[in-house]
Amino acid sequence: MERLSGLDASFLYLETPAQLMHVCALVALDPATMPGGYDFTRFRAELERRIVDVPAFTRKLRRVPLGLDHPIWVRDQGFDIERHVHRLAVPSPGGRAELLDLASHLAGLPLDRARPLWEMWLIEGHVDDDGAPRLVVFMKMHHATVDGVSGANLISHLCALEPDAEPLPMGDEGQRFGRDPGSRELLGRAVVSRLSLPVQAAKVLGPTLGGVGRTVARARAGTAMAAPLTAPRTSFNGTITGHRTIALADLPLATIRAVKSATGTTVNDVVLAVSGGALRAYLEERGELPATSLLASVPVSVRGSSRREGGSNKVSSLFARLGTDTDDPLERLQDMARANRHAREHHDAISADSLQDWAEFAAPRTFGLAVRAYAGLRLAERHPVVHNLVISNVPGPPIPLYLLGGRITGMYPLGPVFHGAGLNITVMSNNGVVHVGVIACRESMPDAEALVRHFAPELERLRELAGV
């Protein structure tokens, strides 16, 4: 039996019809590299062979009686690949606009919690900007099942280094299936878990108070990370709907690395600076640029430092100002690099398990009711903005990979959006290219392409000013 961690379960409790908690990936494949050519039936059969013993793909949720504890994972004894892998054709003429409209619609559909929490859509008939035919795989997995790093590892498990080679070996995500306990056992375990919460609270209170003390000291010294609830309000900071809009961009990794080396910064600093410049340009075009900088929440993987066993999500978060109040790209990058060093030092001084520890106290019924009340009363529009958006940087493969025979030409991750922060930017490097995936609430940002079109020019401005 594998119980969901409090952090994993929190993504279930946070979900509403408008606030969908799955993560997506749009993967473009070259069907010409597939041995024997592309065939949907053969593709689905090979996929089933590779995932049938991988719990993340074939386990489902089971609720604890009376909702006394977090759910558990059990093997889906009636697993049917046809319930998860579907086939679609992009409308004519099959270009980028038609593909993104279709992907945006799919991203706004909830997953069925009675089955394993993932879906895959094979989208046929797409033609890329160069006129080459592409097979597009649009995949959705619930955040209760994966975080950014584990999701990338799962996709890698479906890939190989050659078109006809066996898939890459599974890492930590290849966990064992748990047994399916009886209702009495579940109820007994839940009661024991609830009774132990005061003891757990006492254990995490000390480290938390220590972290608060260190934060106060850093704030006085001017070396603390940016504080939440200090973000300016924009058009994408309010109550969201279930509609989504998606946009994609590609950036040369070599240019980003060259700027990084020339300025003594990091790849993540450059990515955040380019994002800040793109957001500044987008808001200026709309006459909405705030006088103060936008604030981003940046997920941070703690897999190497966490002491907690089990659980799919091993993440924490830091806050970063994006320099949208600075016009000069190089000045923005230098300011951001300095602030990011302080933010990372501040983050590292806090327990890696802090977020996971406190998430254990999320009560299933109370948490869900609170989220629905928050959305129904539109409270996101009444209190100070916690943060403007989420920006994630997910490491990807440095070499060409083949997904069930098809060479990957694009891999665009797409995270969830939240009430109060209806925009998510996620980047992933892949074989020398940085793929940028932008997803937003459609009512908050009707045209996400109006944002991503600024990414390449912003990087070019940085390159010129850095003397690369």
C-alpha positions in Angstrom: 0.0 0.0 0.0 1.4 3.4 -1.0 -0.2 6.4 0.7 -0.1 9.7 -1.1 2.1 12.3 0.6 0.5 15.4 1.8 2.0 17.4 -1.0 0.8 14.9 -3.7 -2.7 14.9 -2.2 -2.8 18.7 -2.0 -2.9 18.8 -5.8 -6.0 16.7 -5.6 -7.6 19.0 -3.1 -6.7 22.1 -5.0 -8.4 21.0 -8.1 -11.7 22.5 -9.3 -13.4 22.6 -12.7 -11.5 25.8 -13.4 -8.3 25.1 -11.5 -7.1 21.9 -13.2 -4.1 20.3 -11.5 -2.6 18.2 -14.3 0.6 19.0 -16.1 0.9 18.6 -19.9 3.6 18.1 -22.5 3.4 18.7 -26.2 6.0 16.5 -28.0 6.6 16.9 -31.7 7.9 13.8 -33.5 9.4 13.2 -37.0 7.4 10.1 -38.2 9.9 9.5 -41.0 12.4 8.0 -38.5 9.9 5.4 -37.2 10.9 1.9 -38.4 8.1 0.7 -40.7 6.5 4.1 -40.6 3.9 5.5 -38.2 0.9 3.3 -37.4 -1.5 4.2 -34.6 -2.3 0.6 -33.6 1.3 -0.4 -33.5 2.3 2.8 -31.6 -0.3 2.1 -28.9 0.6 -1.5 -28.6 4.3 -0.7 -28.1 3.4 2.0 -25.6 1.4 -0.5 -23.6 4.4 -2.9 -23.5 6.6 -0.3 -22.1 4.3 1.0 -19.4 2.3 -2.0 -18.2 4.6 -2.5 -15.2 5.2 1.1 -14.4 3.1 2.2 -11.4 2.8 5.8 -12.4 0.9 4.8 -15.6 -1.2 1.9 -14.2 -2.2 2.8 -10.6 -5.3 4.6 -9.6 -6.6 6.4 -6.5 -8.6 4.8 -3.7 -10.2 7.1 -1.1 -9.9 6.4 2.6 -13.3 5.9 4.3 -14.9 9.1 5.6 -12.0 11.1 4.0 -10.0 10.8 7.2 -6.6 10.6 5.5 -4.9 11.1 2.2 -5.9 8.6 -0.6 -3.7 5.6 -1.5 -2.5 4.3 -4.8 -3.6 0.8 -5.9 -3.1 -1.1 -9.1 -5.8 -0.7 -11.6 -6.8 -4.3 -12.2 -8.9 -3.3 -15.2 -6.3 -1.2 -16.8 -7.2 -0.6 -20.5 -4.8 1.3 -22.7 -7.7 2.3 -25.0 -9.1 4.5 -22.2 -5.9 6.5 -22.1 -4.5 6.8 -25.6 -6.6 8.5 -28.2 -6.3 9.6 -31.8 -7.1 12.9 -33.4 -6.4 14.9 -36.6 -5.5 18.5 -36.5 -8.0 20.6 -38.6 -6.9 21.8 -42.1 -4.5 23.3 -43.0 -2.8 21.7 -40.0 -0.5 24.5 -39.1 0.6 26.0 -35.8 -2.6 27.9 -35.1 -4.8 24.9 -35.6 -2.5 22.7 -33.5 -2.4 25.1 -30.6 -6.2 25.6 -30.6 -6.6 21.9 -30.4 -4.0 21.5 -27.6 -5.6 24.4 -25.7 -8.9 22.6 -25.7 -7.4 19.3 -24.6 -5.5 21.1 -21.7 -8.8 22.3 -20.4 -10.4 18.9 -20.0 -10.2 17.2 -16.6 -8.8 13.7 -16.0 -11.1 10.9 -14.9 -10.2 10.1 -11.3 -11.7 6.6 -11.6 -8.7 5.6 -13.8 -5.0 6.1 -13.7 -4.4 9.9 -13.9 -3.0 10.3 -17.4 -4.0 10.6 -21.0 -2.2 10.7 -24.3 -3.5 12.2 -27.5 -1.8 11.4 -30.9 -2.5 14.3 -33.1 -2.0 13.5 -36.8 -1.8 15.8 -39.8 0.3 18.6 -38.4 2.8 20.4 -40.7 5.5 22.4 -39.0 6.6 25.9 -40.0 9.1 24.5 -42.5 6.4 22.4 -44.2 7.6 19.0 -42.7 4.9 16.6 -41.5 4.9 16.0 -37.8 3.2 13.6 -35.4 2.3 15.4 -32.2 1.9 13.7 -28.8 -0.1 15.7 -26.3 0.2 14.1 -22.9 -1.5 14.9 -19.6 -0.6 13.6 -16.1 -2.0 14.8 -12.8 0.4 16.7 -10.5 -0.4 14.2 -7.8 1.5 11.7 -9.9 4.5 13.7 -11.1 6.5 16.9 -10.6 8.7 18.4 -13.3 11.8 16.2 -12.8 9.8 12.9 -12.3 7.6 13.8 -15.3 10.7 14.2 -17.5 12.1 10.9 -16.2 8.8 9.1 -17.1 8.9 10.5 -20.7 12.6 9.5 -20.9 11.6 5.9 -20.0 9.5 5.9 -23.2 12.4 7.1 -25.3 15.5 5.5 -26.7 18.8 6.7 -28.2 18.1 5.1 -31.6 14.8 4.6 -33.5 14.7 0.8 -33.0 16.4 0.6 -29.6 15.0 -0.4 -26.3 13.8 2.4 -23.9 16.1 4.1 -21.4 16.2 2.4 -18.0 13.6 3.5 -15.4 14.9 5.5 -12.4 13.3 6.2 -9.1 9.8 6.5 -10.7 9.8 2.7 -11.3 8.3 2.1 -7.8 6.6 -1.1 -6.6 2.9 -1.6 -6.7 1.2 -1.5 -3.3 -1.4 -4.1 -2.2 -5.0 -3.1 -2.0 -6.0 -3.2 1.7 -9.4 -3.7 3.1 -11.6 -0.8 4.3 -11.1 -1.6 8.0 -7.4 -1.5 7.7 -7.6 1.8 5.8 -9.8 3.3 8.5 -7.5 2.1 11.3 -4.5 3.5 9.6 -6.3 6.8 9.0 -7.2 7.1 12.7 -3.7 6.4 13.8 -2.4 9.0 11.3 -4.8 11.7 12.5 -4.0 11.0 16.1 -0.3 11.4 15.4 -0.7 14.9 13.8 0.0 16.8 17.1 3.3 14.9 17.5 4.2 15.7 13.8 3.3 19.3 14.3 5.7 19.6 17.3 8.5 18.1 15.2 8.1 20.5 12.3 7.4 23.6 14.4 11.0 24.0 15.6 12.7 23.9 12.1 9.9 26.3 10.8 10.5 28.8 13.6 14.2 28.6 12.9 13.6 29.3 9.2 11.5 32.3 10.1 14.2 33.7 12.3 16.8 33.3 9.5 14.4 35.0 7.1 14.0 38.0 9.4 17.8 38.2 9.7 18.2 38.1 6.0 15.5 40.7 5.4 17.4 43.1 7.8 20.6 42.4 5.9 19.0 42.9 2.5 19.8 39.3 1.4 16.3 37.7 1.6 14.4 36.5 -1.4 11.5 38.6 -2.6 8.5 38.3 -0.4 5.1 36.9 -1.5 2.0 39.2 -1.4 4.1 42.1 -2.8 3.3 41.6 -6.5 1.6 44.2 -8.6 -1.8 43.3 -10.1 -2.0 42.5 -13.8 -4.8 41.3 -16.1 -3.7 37.7 -15.5 -4.0 37.9 -11.7 -7.6 37.1 -10.8 -10.1 34.3 -10.7 -9.5 31.9 -13.6 -11.9 29.7 -15.7 -11.4 26.2 -17.1 -10.5 27.5 -20.6 -6.8 27.5 -21.6 -4.6 29.0 -24.3 -1.2 27.7 -25.3 1.8 29.2 -27.1 5.3 27.9 -27.9 8.7 29.3 -28.6 12.2 28.0 -29.3 15.5 29.5 -28.2 19.0 28.4 -29.1 20.7 27.0 -26.0 24.2 27.9 -27.3 23.2 31.6 -27.3 21.9 31.4 -23.7 25.1 29.7 -22.6 27.2 32.3 -24.4 25.3 35.1 -22.6 25.7 33.3 -19.3 29.5 32.9 -19.8 29.9 36.5 -20.9 28.0 37.9 -18.0 29.1 35.5 -15.2 25.5 34.5 -14.6 23.6 31.2 -14.9 21.3 29.6 -17.5 18.4 30.1 -15.1 19.3 33.7 -14.6 19.2 34.3 -18.4 15.9 32.4 -18.8 14.3 34.5 -16.1 15.7 37.7 -17.5 14.4 36.9 -21.0 11.0 36.0 -19.5 11.0 39.3 -17.6 11.8 41.2 -20.8 9.1 39.4 -22.8 6.5 40.1 -20.1 7.6 43.8 -20.0 7.1 44.1 -23.7 3.8 42.3 -23.6 2.4 44.5 -20.9 3.7 47.7 -22.5 1.9 46.8 -25.7 -1.3 46.6 -23.7 -0.7 49.7 -21.7 -0.6 47.6 -18.5 3.0 47.7 -17.4 3.1 48.2 -13.6 5.6 50.6 -12.0 7.0 47.8 -9.8 8.4 44.4 -11.0 6.4 41.3 -11.5 7.0 38.5 -9.0 7.4 34.9 -10.1 7.1 31.7 -8.1 9.9 29.4 -9.2 9.6 25.7 -8.3 12.8 24.1 -7.0 13.5 20.4 -7.0 14.7 19.1 -3.6 15.2 15.4 -4.6 18.9 15.5 -3.7 18.4 17.0 -0.2 15.0 15.8 1.0 15.0 13.2 3.8 11.4 12.1 3.2 10.8 8.8 1.6 8.0 8.2 -0.9 5.9 10.7 -2.6 5.9 11.8 -6.3 6.5 15.6 -5.7 9.8 16.6 -4.2 9.6 20.3 -4.7 9.9 23.6 -2.9 9.6 27.1 -4.2 11.3 30.5 -4.2 10.2 33.9 -5.3 12.0 36.0 -7.8 11.4 39.5 -9.2 11.6 39.5 -13.0 12.9 43.1 -13.5 9.9 44.2 -15.6 10.5 47.7 -14.2 13.9 47.8 -15.9 14.2 48.6 -19.6 17.8 47.7 -20.2 18.1 43.8 -20.7 21.7 43.6 -19.4 20.9 45.6 -16.3 17.9 43.4 -15.7 20.0 40.3 -16.0 22.7 41.6 -13.6 20.2 42.7 -11.0 18.4 39.4 -11.3 21.6 37.3 -11.0 22.4 39.1 -7.7 18.9 38.7 -6.4 18.8 35.0 -7.4 22.0 34.3 -5.6 20.4 35.7 -2.4 17.2 33.8 -3.1 19.0 30.5 -3.6 21.0 31.0 -0.4 17.9 31.9 1.5 16.1 28.9 0.0 18.9 26.5 0.9 18.9 27.8 4.5 15.3 26.6 4.9 14.6 22.9 5.4 14.2 21.1 2.1 11.2 19.2 3.6 9.4 22.2 5.0 6.7 22.4 2.3 6.2 18.6 2.3 6.1 18.5 6.2 3.3 21.1 6.4 1.4 19.7 3.5 0.7 16.6 5.7 -1.8 18.6 7.7 -4.0 19.3 4.7 -7.5 17.9 5.6 -9.2 16.4 2.5 -12.7 17.8 3.1 -11.7 21.1 4.6 -9.1 21.9 2.0 -11.4 21.1 -0.9 -14.2 23.2 0.6 -11.8 26.1 1.2 -10.6 26.1 -2.4 -14.1 26.1 -3.8 -15.1 29.0 -1.4 -12.0 30.9 -2.5 -13.0 30.6 -6.1 -16.7 31.2 -5.7 -16.1 34.4 -3.7 -13.5 35.5 -6.2 -11.1 36.2 -3.3 -8.1 36.2 -5.6 -9.3 39.7 -6.8 -9.6 41.1 -3.3 -6.4 40.5 -1.4 -2.8 41.5 -2.4 -1.4 39.5 -5.3 0.7 36.6 -3.9 2.7 36.2 -7.1 2.0 37.0 -10.7 2.9 33.7 -12.4 4.9 30.5 -12.1 8.1 30.0 -14.1 9.7 26.5 -14.2 13.0 25.4 -15.7 13.1 21.6 -16.3 16.3 19.9 -17.3 16.0 17.9 -20.5 18.2 15.6 -22.7 21.3 17.0 -24.2 21.2 14.5 -27.1 18.6 13.4 -29.7 16.0 11.0 -28.3 13.4 8.9 -30.1 9.9 8.4 -28.7 8.7 5.0 -29.8 10.9 5.4 -33.0 10.0 9.0 -33.8 12.8 11.6 -33.4 11.8 14.3 -30.9 11.9 17.7 -32.7 10.2 19.6 -29.9 9.3 19.0 -26.2 7.2 21.7 -24.6 6.2 21.3 -21.0 3.0 23.0 -19.7 2.3 23.5 -16.0 -1.0 24.3 -14.2 -2.4 27.8 -13.6 -4.0 29.0 -10.4 -6.6 31.4 -9.1 -4.7 34.6 -8.7 -1.9 33.5 -11.1 -3.4 32.6 -14.5 -0.1 32.3 -16.4 2.6 29.5 -16.4 5.9 29.6 -18.3 7.9 26.3 -18.4 11.1 25.8 -20.3 12.9 22.6 -21.1 16.2 22.1 -22.9 16.3 19.4 -25.6 19.3 18.6 -27.9 20.6 22.2 -28.0 17.3 24.0 -28.1 15.4 25.5 -25.2 11.7 24.9 -25.7 9.3 27.4 -24.1 5.8 26.4 -23.2 3.3 29.1 -22.2 -0.2 28.2 -20.9 -2.7 30.7 -19.5 -6.3 31.1 -18.6 -7.9 32.2 -21.9 -10.0 34.9 -20.3 -6.9 36.3 -18.5 -4.6 36.2 -21.6 -6.6 35.7 -24.8 -3.6 35.6 -27.0 -0.6 33.9 -25.5 1.3 34.2 -28.8 1.4 37.9 -28.1 3.7 37.1 -25.2 5.9 34.3 -26.7 6.8 36.3 -29.8 8.9 38.6 -27.5 11.2 35.8 -26.2 13.5 35.5 -29.2 14.0 39.3 -29.6 14.7 39.7 -25.9 17.4 37.0 -26.1 18.9 38.8 -29.2 19.0 42.1 -27.3 20.8 40.4 -24.4 23.3 38.8 -26.8 24.1 42.1 -28.5 24.5 44.0 -25.2 26.6 41.2 -23.7 29.0 41.4 -26.7 28.6 37.8 -27.7 
